[in-house]
Every structure is written in structure tokens, then in C-alpha cells.
């Protein structure tokens, strides 16, 4: 009985560590709505149009975008109501 109790406690503790590691691995660029580029290195921006979002250099004309800053031209053209646009 005592061994089962110890085993269950050990499993709970190990699962809590596993969950924390999983969440830490999920923190990528775009984690903050106020500053999605905070996790990116200098000279890279968070490409929110990618799934999952990743840090990359600004995109060239014709690439998928969700905001102006990710484009080299600094212009993301989106049609009304569209979630994604295209770098101009």
C-alpha cells in the first residue's frame, strides 16, 4: 500500500515537471501580443503568418504576412476581413 502511494506521488511530481517543460518549449515568437518580436534576435522579426510563428529576417515581396513589420517593404497588403496578406 505504501509503495503504491509513493509511486503515485512520484508520478504526479514527474508529470508536473513534464508539463512545465512542454510550456517552456511552446514559447516562441509572438508569445506577447504587445511585442511579438521580443523573443527574436536583432535583425529578425516574428513571422506570425507561419504555423507555428518563427523568427526570421523580414520577408520579400509576395510572401504571406499578417503585419507590416515582417515585410522588407514594411507593407503587408491584406484585403478587408482577411487574416493573412501578402508582402508588397
Beta strands, then each sheet from edge to edge (+ up, - down):
strand 1: 45-47
strand 2: 54-56
strand 3: 64-65
strand 4: 76-77
strand 5: 85-87
sheet 1: 1+ 2-
sheet 2: 3+ 5- 4+
end
